[in-house]
Amino acid sequence: MKVSIIGTGYVGLVTGACLADMGNHVMCLDVDERKIARLRQGEIPIHEPGLDVLVRNNVAAGRLFFTTDPREGATYAPIQMIAVGTPPGEDGSADLQHVIAAARAIGRHMEGYKVIVTKSTVPVGTADKVKHAVIDEQKSRHLGNDFTVVSNPEFLKEGAAVEDFMRPDRIIVGADDARAIAMLRSLYAPFQRNRERIIVMSVRSAELTKYAANAMLATRISFMNEIANLAEAIGADIEEVRRGIGSDPRIGYQFLYPGAGFGGSCFPKDVKALQRTAQEAARPLRVVTAVEQVNEAQKHVLADKIRTRFNDNLRGKCIAVWGLAFKANTDDMREAPSLALIDDLVAAGATVRAYDPAAGAEAKKLFAESRSVSVVSSALGALEGADALAIVTEWQEFRSPDFAALKKALKTPAIFDGRNLYDPAALRAQGLEYYPIGRKQ
Ligand SMILES: NC(=O)c1ccc[n+]([C@@H]2O[C@H](COP(=O)([O-])OP(=O)(O)OC[C@H]3O[C@@H](n4cnc5c(N)ncnc54)[C@H](O)[C@@H]3O)[C@@H](O)[C@H]2O)c1
């Protein structure tokens, strides 16, 4: 089949590459000329395991193409997938300007029947807005409305995006048009060979499903963070509690990790947008509001621990920070808890030496103007001249460091661990001070 993807970011590029790998012909469109130029030269603009090989193979096989020309995108394929960003607007609602611009471009140039698929995370009612934007453009061309809008929210996780796309738990298709449903069934057939994964529902239910899923996952994290803070205050150990409750199949082990708060390009903005939808419907979501408040507070827990350890005097201190990406295996720093930590440390007068295995280039851009933050190229290099170490991202290379070298490098042998990576007793036995989340200090 032929597919056009509008928006070649994390979701668009992964979707395009995976669909091409199944034998489809895919045109990826983006307004970012530099990004498309890099892709055409074989450079992959994001860090995502397995994506580089997939993109290069499918470009070489003549199945994956890149363009900045909206006409080329709109005329290339009967399936038009919108995967542009939906950042939060000032009031927390999802900013739909890119989605509507993409819809208008399709309406302006399309020829023949189109299935317009929203893959971007969009609030309930967006499909209607997309439809009207397309109709509006068609009117000016005196054309009829030979298209349908489908909601097909994406559930891939950054860091495992290719794997998630290739082996989805479910494929949500919100549609009321049999022809469009049949086309998506055949597009997704190769991804569900051992069992049916497509769940067909109404467009509005599909739009809400994505937000409900992310809000539920965010709720688990904030819940665990609150219980972790309580555990710490009353002498319990959150890791023991986590194992104790995770063993209940109704609860399960996934997404039960306490930490320095959730970040990334999805949870924070989706939690906000869902609250906004609920307010507009006069059905405020009290649980979701609390999830966000808990998360905002949690992002400052590591900095509080560091300040307390140094008697509220961080002036002139240097803190090494391991991990800048919002989670491991990605270079994405959008809303990363590391940013809140670094802000707090710098505001308290400290300097920061930061290291991330993949987000270094992004961090160098973000901190280019800062005299207090330097981004270095190795974990050990970050420790040079540092008073203490804070860990924010659970990269594998941080899991088993050389503790003797670490102790030697740090002026104060203190580790503030926002991911609970280590065994507290083993670290203390080596003469290190260890400050995890929700465990005995
Ligand atoms: N990143 C994730 O893990 C993830 C997972 C599931 C769903 N989503 C959702 O998918 C959507 C895209 O997220 P992302 O992380 O891929 O965003 P992104 O910022 O990485 O990519 C969006 C791309 O769209 C391009 N774009 C903007 N307007 C355009 C237009 N009019 N025409 C063509 N291209 C345009 C941008 O230049 C950018 O390259 C969002 O709604 C997000 O919430 C993201």
The ligand as a Gaussian input file, in Angstrom:
#p B3LYP/6-31G(d) Opt

LIG

0 1
 N        7.024000      10.789000      21.168000
 C        6.293000       9.790000      21.630000
 O        6.760000       8.903000      22.327000
 C        4.836000       9.705000      21.273000
 C        4.154000       8.492000      21.517000
 C        2.806000       8.428000      21.167000
 C        2.160000       9.531000      20.652000
 N        2.851000      10.701000      20.464000
 C        2.137000      11.834000      19.887000
 O        2.474000      11.903000      18.502000
 C        2.545000      13.264000      18.088000
 C        3.917000      13.558000      17.502000
 O        4.867000      13.412000      18.543000
 P        6.443000      13.373000      18.241000
 O        7.110000      13.101000      19.537000
 O        6.676000      12.484000      17.079000
 O        6.667000      14.896000      17.812000
 P        7.977000      15.544000      17.156000
 O        8.012000      16.925000      17.653000
 O        9.142000      14.634000      17.351000
 O        7.636000      15.535000      15.585000
 C        6.634000      16.310000      15.008000
 C        7.105000      16.691000      13.607000
 O        6.038000      17.321000      12.897000
 C        6.579000      18.326000      12.062000
 N        5.493000      19.228000      11.649000
 C        4.887000      20.201000      12.349000
 N        3.919000      20.781000      11.614000
 C        3.918000      20.167000      10.406000
 C        3.139000      20.300000       9.231000
 N        2.147000      21.185000       9.149000
 N        3.422000      19.497000       8.175000
 C        4.412000      18.592000       8.241000
 N        5.178000      18.416000       9.340000
 C        4.933000      19.177000      10.413000
 C        7.656000      18.949000      12.931000
 O        8.582000      19.677000      12.155000
 C        8.253000      17.707000      13.598000
 O        9.340000      17.192000      12.835000
 C        2.181000      14.101000      19.305000
 O        0.798000      14.370000      19.295000
 C        2.516000      13.173000      20.459000
 O        1.763000      13.457000      21.609000
 C        4.172000      10.803000      20.739000

